[in-house]
Amino acid sequence: MTDLVARTGRHQQRYEAGCRLVAGCIPFRYTNDDSGSESKKTVEVLMINSQSGPGLLFPKGGWENDETDKEAAVREALEEAGVRGDIMGFLGHYKFKSKTHQDEFSPDGLCKAAMFALHVKEELHSWPEQDTRQRRWLTIPEAVLHCRHAWMKDALEQGFAKWHADH
């Protein structure tokens, strides 16, 4: 059992111009590929299963009034994927429509996600959503194939891959 508890509810939720504000991250790590004559590092990203259908997701969730967008992204990585790490860069804002999160402040389910690159330093054995989430490390091309949502694929290809190439 874990002593960490996931936040629930919408009473602290942030909204802007009819959009629910969310924050998330693309957790990543480096692995060594020793198969050839030269050792090279490969970047892998961490994805989690969706609770509402096929495909994989990056951790993300509501950005609340008592935290920054970076703090919310770090919290979501811990709650949903059971990882801790360091925010390394901002990847951009991505708009999408949620079928499951329509409410009085966002009746059309419009959301705006602030996405970040999170360098994973620790994988927890126990985390708040471990009973409903499985983790999977993938190369970027593998992750592109498994992304459930087009906006997350954009965040990976246009946000993370470009950010990573520049750093």
Residue pairs with C-beta under 8 A, 6 or more apart in sequence:
1 126
2 124
2 126
2 127
2 128
2 130
4 78
4 79
4 126
4 127
4 128
5 128
6 79
6 80
6 128
6 129
7 62
7 64
7 75
7 79
10 62
10 103
12 62
12 64
12 65
12 66
13 20
13 21
13 62
13 63
13 64
13 65
13 105
14 20
14 21
14 62
14 63
14 64
14 65
15 21
15 105
15 106
16 112
18 105
18 106
18 107
18 108
18 110
19 95
19 106
19 110
19 111
19 112
20 62
20 98
20 101
20 103
20 105
20 106
20 109
20 110
20 111
20 112
21 62
21 63
21 69
21 111
21 112
21 114
22 60
22 61
22 62
22 63
22 72
22 111
22 112
22 113
22 114
23 60
23 61
23 63
23 69
23 70
23 72
23 73
23 76
23 113
23 114
23 115
23 116
24 58
24 59
24 60
24 61
24 73
24 76
24 113
24 114
24 115
24 116
25 58
25 59
25 60
25 73
25 74
25 76
25 77
25 87
25 115
25 116
25 117
25 118
26 45
26 58
26 91
26 115
26 116
26 117
26 118
26 155
26 156
26 159
26 160
27 45
27 46
27 58
27 59
27 77
27 81
27 83
27 85
27 118
27 120
28 43
28 44
28 45
28 46
28 117
28 118
28 119
28 120
28 160
28 164
29 43
29 44
29 46
29 119
29 120
29 137
30 41
30 42
30 43
30 44
31 41
31 42
31 44
32 39
32 40
32 41
32 42
33 39
33 40
33 41
33 42
42 139
43 139
43 140
43 164
44 137
44 138
44 139
45 58
45 137
45 138
45 139
45 140
45 143
45 156
45 160
46 58
46 81
46 83
46 120
46 135
46 136
46 137
46 138
47 56
47 57
47 58
47 135
47 136
47 138
47 143
47 146
47 147
48 56
48 57
48 58
48 59
48 80
48 81
48 133
48 134
48 135
48 136
49 56
49 57
49 133
49 134
49 136
50 56
50 57
50 148
51 132
51 133
52 100
53 148
54 148
55 146
55 147
55 148
55 149
56 136
56 138
56 143
56 146
56 147
56 148
57 147
57 148
57 149
57 152
58 115
58 152
58 155
58 156
59 73
59 76
59 77
59 79
59 80
59 81
60 73
60 76
60 80
60 113
60 115
61 72
61 75
61 76
61 79
61 80
62 72
63 69
63 72
63 114
64 72
67 75
69 114
69 116
70 87
70 116
73 87
73 114
73 115
73 116
73 118
74 84
74 85
74 87
74 118
77 83
77 84
77 85
77 118
78 84
78 124
78 127
78 128
79 127
79 128
79 129
80 127
80 128
80 129
80 133
81 127
81 133
81 135
82 123
82 124
82 125
82 126
82 127
82 128
82 129
82 130
82 133
82 135
83 118
83 120
83 122
83 123
83 124
83 135
84 120
84 121
84 122
84 124
85 118
85 119
85 120
85 121
85 122
86 118
86 119
86 121
87 116
87 117
87 118
88 116
88 117
88 118
88 119
88 167
89 116
89 117
89 163
89 167
90 114
90 115
90 116
91 115
91 116
91 117
91 155
91 159
91 160
91 163
92 115
92 155
92 158
92 159
93 112
93 113
93 114
93 115
94 112
94 113
94 115
94 151
94 152
94 154
94 155
94 159
95 110
95 111
95 112
95 113
95 151
96 110
96 111
96 113
96 149
96 151
97 108
97 109
97 110
97 111
98 109
98 110
98 111
99 109
100 109
101 109
101 111
102 108
102 109
113 151
113 155
115 155
115 159
117 160
117 163
117 164
123 135
136 146
138 146
140 156
140 160
140 161
143 156
144 153
144 156
144 157
147 153
147 156
